[in-house]
Amino acid sequence: MAGARSALIVGAGIGGLAAGLALKQAGWGVRIFERAANPRELGFAVLLAPNAIAALGELGVAAPVVAAGATPTSAEVRRPDGRVL
């Protein structure tokens, strides 16, 4: 396709995947590159603010994210040595 726009995205984290999805929906050709051979859990939580959920809704993917998530009931901030601030 002459004049078609394309994007190369490095990193298949939430930002890279969201950017790729938005660009694809806007008609761009998209290639996403990730160094890791397989997706994996990293052992930490990601909190998404209401505006982030709204942005995911604009991309059409909020429902499965919300369905797979949990509502936090408490939180802590810790020092590098593990002590609670």
C-alpha positions, 0 to 999 in steps of 0.5 A: 500500500503506497503511503501506508503508515507503519510503526515499530514498537519496542516492548510488549508491556502495557504501554507498548501493547496499548500503543500498538492497539491504538495505532492498529485501530487508526489504520497503521501497520504495527510490529511489536518487538519484545526481548522476552521469549515468553510472557511472564508474571513479574510478581508485582501489582499494577494499579490502574487509575480510573482515567487509565481504565477509561483509556482502555475502554476507548481501546475496547479492552477495559472489560477483560482487564476489569474482570481479571483484576481485583479491587485493593482494600489496603496498600503500603509503601515500603523502604528498600530494606522492607520496612513500612514507611 
